[in-house]
Amino acid sequence: MSDRQNFLRAAGWGDAEIAPLPGDASTRHYARLHQNGRRAMLMDQPRGAETAIAPSDADESVRRALGYDAIARLAGGDCRRFAAVAEFLRGRGFGAPIIHAADYPNGWMVLEDLGDTLFTDVLAKGGSEEELYKAAAEVLARIHQEDAPALLAPDIPLFIYDEIALVAETDLMLEWFLPLALGRKATESEYQEHRALWRKVLGAVAVRTPVFVHRDYHAQNLMWLPERNGLARIGLIDFQDAVAGSRAYDLISLIEDARRDVAPELAKITAAHYLAAMRAQGTPLDEAHFRAEMAVMAAQRNTKIVGIFARLYARDGKRRYLSYLPRVWTYLERDLSHPLLGELRAWYDRVLPKERRSLPELESA
C-alpha cells in the first residue's frame, strides 16, 4: 500500500474513488474524493518541489541565498501554511474550506469540497457579474476591518509583503518576458534602473498599517455559495501565499483578472462598492491616496504576471499562458497612465515599446 493510500485510510477515506482535477500554474495537485455518498478534496503538495521559505526577520541576502520563493515570500512546499491561513479565515467567518486531515511532512491534506461553483463557471453560465463582484468586494472590506496579524499560528508568521518581495517580482518581467520580446537578456543597467523606479513609486504609497492579503484573489479562486449566509457565501481557495500588505492588492487582483476580461465599468462599480463598504463599517479610506495605491499595486502585479506567464511558457512549456498576455498588457498600459507612474511608463516605452509587447508566438498560441 502506498504512503498516500495509508494517509487516506488513516483519514477515513481509504476506500474513496479518486478523480484527479486539472492542474494549474503551481506544483500542487488536487483530486476529488468520493466515498459512500461523501466527497472531499485531496491536496498533494510535493515536498521539495519549491524552495524553502526564510524566517520572517531574514535580511535580503539570506532570502536571496534561499531562492526566489524566499525573496518573494511564497509559501514554498509547506502545506502547514495553507492550513494556518484556512483556520485564520474560518475563525473570522469567511468561507475557507475545513481541513479534515493532514500529513504535513508529506504534503497531503483532505479538505472540505466546496463544489464546482467557481466565479468563472457561474459567470460563464450567465451569473450576475455585479452581484458576485460586489459580494467579493464586501468580503475584502470585512477582511480589511482589522490589521494583519503577526502570526497565523504559534509558529507560522504572516510575512510582510515588503519592498524586497515586490521589487523581486517585477524582476520576472526582465528575466523572462524581455528575452522573448527582444531576443536578448536584460542588461544589468536595465535591471538597476527598473528596480530604482519601482522603489520610488512603491515608497510613495508605502503601507503603514498592513492588512491580510490573499494574493491571488480572482474569479478562479473564488466560489459562489449562495446557500450560505453573509461572508461565507464566497468560498476562498488557493490562499497559501497570503501576506500582510496593501488594501489595494486583492481588489486589483479581482478587477484586473489576468484570465478573464473585466470591463472597466464593472471594475469601477466594484472599487466604488469596496470604498462604500469600508465607510459603512467605520474604516473609511482616503480615496485619492487609495486610488494611487491601486494604480501602483496594479502595475506591480501585472508586471509580475507578464513575467510569470512568460516563464510558464518558456521554462515549463505551458503554452496557453501566452494567450493571456495581451489582456495583461492592456491592464498594465492602463495602470501606467497614472501620473505617479510616469517615469516607469517612459522606461517601458523606451525599453519595451508597444510593438515589442506582442510576441510572435502569440499568433499560434
C-alpha positions in Angstrom: 0.0 0.0 0.0 1.4 3.5 -1.0 2.1 6.2 1.6 -0.7 8.2 0.1 -3.1 5.3 0.5 -2.0 4.8 4.1 -2.7 8.5 4.7 -6.2 8.3 3.2 -7.0 5.2 5.1 -6.0 6.8 8.4 -8.0 9.9 7.5 -11.1 7.7 6.9 -11.0 7.9 3.1 -9.2 4.6 2.3 -11.9 3.3 0.0 -12.5 6.6 -1.8 -12.7 6.9 -5.5 -10.0 9.4 -6.6 -10.7 11.7 -9.5 -7.7 14.0 -10.4 -8.5 17.6 -11.3 -6.8 19.6 -14.0 -3.5 21.2 -12.9 -2.8 25.0 -12.6 0.3 27.1 -12.6 1.6 25.7 -9.3 3.3 22.4 -8.3 0.2 21.4 -6.2 -2.1 18.6 -7.4 -5.8 18.2 -6.5 -8.2 15.2 -6.7 -11.8 14.8 -5.7 -12.6 12.0 -3.3 -15.9 10.1 -3.4 -16.8 7.6 -0.7 -20.2 6.3 0.4 -22.0 9.5 -0.7 -19.4 11.8 0.8 -16.9 13.9 -1.0 -13.8 15.8 -0.2 -10.7 17.2 -1.9 -7.2 15.7 -1.7 -4.4 18.2 -1.9 -0.9 17.0 -2.8 1.9 19.5 -2.3 5.1 17.6 -3.4 7.8 18.2 -0.9 10.9 19.7 -2.4 9.1 20.9 -5.5 9.5 24.5 -4.3 12.3 26.1 -2.3 12.2 26.7 1.5 10.9 29.9 3.0 13.1 32.2 5.1 12.5 33.3 8.7 10.4 36.4 9.0 13.3 38.5 10.2 15.8 37.3 7.5 17.5 40.1 5.6 17.6 40.3 1.8 20.9 38.5 1.4 19.6 35.5 3.4 16.4 35.4 1.3 18.3 35.7 -2.0 20.6 32.8 -0.9 17.5 30.6 -0.4 16.0 31.4 -3.8 13.0 33.2 -5.3 10.3 31.8 -3.0 12.1 33.2 0.0 12.7 36.6 -1.7 9.1 36.9 -2.8 7.6 35.5 0.4 5.9 32.5 -1.2 4.8 29.5 0.9 7.2 27.0 -0.7 6.3 23.4 -0.2 4.9 23.7 3.4 1.2 23.0 3.4 1.0 23.9 7.1 0.8 27.5 5.9 -2.4 26.6 3.8 -3.9 25.1 6.9 -3.0 28.1 9.1 -4.5 30.5 6.7 -7.7 28.4 6.4 -8.1 28.4 10.2 -7.4 32.1 10.3 -10.1 32.8 7.8 -12.7 30.4 9.1 -12.2 31.8 12.6 -13.5 35.1 11.3 -16.5 33.7 9.5 -15.0 33.5 6.0 -15.6 30.7 3.6 -12.3 28.8 3.6 -12.5 25.0 3.5 -12.4 22.9 6.6 -9.2 20.8 7.0 -10.4 17.3 7.7 -7.0 15.6 7.9 -3.3 16.5 7.2 0.1 14.9 6.8 2.3 17.9 6.7 5.7 16.2 6.3 4.4 14.5 3.1 2.3 17.4 1.9 -1.1 15.8 1.9 -4.4 17.2 3.1 -8.0 16.2 2.9 -10.1 19.4 2.6 -13.8 20.2 2.5 -15.1 20.1 -1.1 -16.7 23.5 -1.8 -18.2 22.3 -5.0 -18.0 23.4 -8.7 -19.2 26.9 -8.5 -16.1 29.0 -9.2 -17.0 32.5 -10.2 -15.5 31.8 -13.6 -18.0 28.9 -14.2 -21.0 30.8 -12.6 -20.4 33.8 -14.8 -20.0 31.6 -17.9 -23.5 30.3 -17.3 -25.0 33.8 -17.0 -24.5 34.7 -13.4 -24.6 38.3 -12.4 -21.2 39.9 -12.6 -22.2 42.8 -10.5 -23.7 40.7 -7.8 -20.7 38.4 -7.5 -18.1 41.2 -7.7 -19.8 43.3 -5.2 -20.0 40.3 -2.8 -16.3 39.7 -3.3 -15.6 43.4 -2.5 -17.6 43.2 0.7 -15.5 40.2 1.8 -12.4 42.2 1.2 -13.7 45.2 3.2 -14.5 43.0 6.1 -11.0 41.3 6.0 -9.6 44.9 6.0 -11.5 45.9 9.0 -8.6 44.7 11.2 -4.8 45.0 10.9 -2.9 42.0 9.7 -1.9 39.6 12.4 1.8 39.0 13.1 1.2 35.2 13.4 -1.3 32.9 11.7 -0.5 30.2 14.2 2.1 30.0 17.1 4.9 29.0 14.7 3.7 30.5 11.4 4.2 34.2 10.8 2.2 36.2 8.3 5.1 37.6 6.2 5.1 41.3 5.3 4.8 41.9 1.6 7.8 44.2 1.7 9.7 46.2 -0.9 12.2 43.4 -1.3 9.4 41.0 -2.4 7.5 43.5 -4.5 10.6 44.6 -6.5 11.9 41.0 -6.9 8.5 40.1 -8.5 8.9 42.9 -11.1 12.3 41.4 -12.0 10.4 38.5 -13.6 9.4 40.8 -16.4 13.0 41.4 -17.3 14.1 37.8 -16.7 11.5 36.1 -18.7 9.5 38.3 -21.0 12.1 40.7 -22.2 14.3 37.9 -23.8 11.2 36.6 -25.7 10.3 40.1 -26.9 13.8 41.4 -27.7 15.8 38.3 -28.4 18.4 39.1 -25.7 18.8 39.1 -22.0 18.2 42.3 -19.9 21.4 44.2 -19.1 22.4 44.9 -15.6 21.8 48.6 -16.1 18.3 47.8 -17.2 17.7 45.8 -14.0 19.1 48.5 -11.8 17.1 51.4 -13.4 13.9 49.3 -13.4 14.4 48.4 -9.7 15.1 52.0 -8.8 12.0 53.3 -10.5 9.9 50.7 -8.7 11.4 51.5 -5.3 10.5 55.1 -5.9 6.8 54.5 -6.7 6.4 51.9 -4.0 7.8 54.3 -1.5 5.2 56.9 -2.5 2.4 54.5 -1.4 4.2 52.7 1.4 1.8 50.7 3.6 1.7 51.9 7.2 -0.9 49.5 8.6 -0.8 46.3 6.5 -3.8 44.0 6.2 -4.3 40.3 5.3 -3.7 39.9 1.6 -4.9 36.7 -0.1 -2.5 37.5 -3.0 -4.5 35.6 -5.7 -8.0 36.9 -5.2 -9.8 36.5 -8.6 -12.5 34.6 -10.3 -10.7 31.2 -10.5 -10.1 31.3 -6.7 -13.5 32.4 -5.5 -16.6 30.3 -5.3 -20.2 31.3 -5.2 -22.0 29.6 -2.4 -25.4 31.4 -2.3 -26.9 28.8 0.1 -24.6 30.1 2.8 -25.1 33.3 4.7 -23.2 36.5 4.8 -19.4 36.4 4.4 -19.4 32.6 3.9 -21.2 33.0 0.5 -17.8 33.5 -1.0 -15.7 30.4 -0.9 -11.9 31.1 -0.7 -9.2 28.8 -2.0 -5.6 29.0 -3.1 -4.5 31.3 -0.3 -1.4 29.6 0.9 0.8 32.5 -0.3 -1.0 35.1 1.9 1.0 38.0 3.2 0.5 41.3 5.1 0.3 44.2 2.7 -1.8 46.8 0.8 -5.5 47.0 1.0 -5.4 47.7 -2.8 -3.7 44.4 -3.8 -6.6 41.9 -3.6 -9.1 44.4 -5.1 -6.8 44.8 -8.1 -6.4 41.0 -8.4 -10.2 40.9 -8.6 -10.8 43.7 -11.1 -7.7 43.2 -13.3 -8.1 39.5 -13.7 -5.4 38.0 -16.0 -7.6 35.1 -17.1 -10.9 36.9 -17.9 -11.9 40.3 -19.2 -13.3 42.6 -16.5 -15.0 45.5 -18.2 -13.8 49.0 -17.0 -17.3 49.8 -15.9 -17.5 46.7 -13.7 -14.1 47.5 -12.2 -15.3 51.0 -11.3 -18.5 49.7 -9.7 -16.6 47.1 -7.7 -14.0 49.6 -6.5 -16.7 52.1 -5.5 -18.6 49.4 -3.7 -15.5 48.4 -1.8 -14.9 52.0 -0.7 -18.5 52.4 0.3 -18.3 49.2 2.4 -15.2 50.5 4.1 -17.0 53.7 5.0 -20.1 51.8 6.2 -18.2 49.7 8.6 -16.3 52.6 10.1 -13.0 52.2 8.4 -13.1 54.9 5.6 -10.1 55.4 3.3 -8.5 58.5 1.8 -9.8 57.9 -1.7 -7.2 59.9 -3.6 -4.4 58.1 -1.8 -6.1 54.7 -2.2 -6.6 55.3 -6.0 -2.9 56.0 -6.3 -2.1 52.8 -4.3 -4.4 50.9 -6.6 -2.5 52.1 -9.6 0.9 51.2 -8.2 -0.2 47.8 -6.9 -2.0 47.1 -10.3 1.1 48.0 -12.3 3.3 45.9 -10.0 1.0 42.9 -10.1 0.6 43.0 -13.9 4.4 43.4 -14.4 4.9 40.3 -12.3 2.2 38.4 -14.2 3.7 39.2 -17.6 7.0 37.7 -16.3 5.3 34.7 -14.7 3.3 33.8 -17.8 6.4 34.2 -20.0 8.2 31.8 -17.6 5.4 29.3 -17.7 5.7 29.2 -21.5 9.5 29.4 -21.9 10.5 27.2 -18.9 7.6 24.9 -18.3 6.1 24.6 -21.8 2.6 25.8 -20.7 1.8 27.5 -24.0 -1.8 28.5 -23.1 -0.4 31.3 -20.8 0.7 33.2 -23.8 -2.9 33.8 -24.8 -3.4 35.8 -21.6 -0.5 38.2 -22.2 -2.4 40.7 -24.4 -5.0 41.2 -21.7 -2.4 41.7 -19.0 -0.5 44.2 -21.2 -3.8 46.1 -21.7 -4.2 46.4 -18.0 -0.6 47.3 -17.4 -0.6 50.1 -20.1 -3.8 51.5 -18.4 -2.2 51.3 -15.0 0.9 53.1 -16.2 -1.2 56.1 -17.3 -1.4 57.2 -13.6 0.7 60.4 -13.1 2.6 58.7 -10.3 3.9 56.1 -12.7 5.1 58.4 -15.5 8.8 57.6 -15.2 8.1 53.9 -15.3 5.8 54.3 -18.3 8.6 56.1 -20.1 11.0 53.3 -19.2 8.7 50.7 -20.6 8.1 52.8 -23.8 11.8 53.1 -24.3 12.9 49.5 -23.4 9.8 47.5 -24.3 7.9 49.7 -26.8 4.3 48.7 -27.7 5.3 46.9 -30.9 7.6 44.6 -29.0 4.9 43.6 -26.4 3.1 41.3 -28.9 5.2 38.1 -29.1 5.3 36.3 -32.5 4.4 33.1 -30.6 1.0 34.6 -29.8 -0.1 34.2 -33.3 0.0 30.4 -33.0 -0.7 30.1 -29.2 
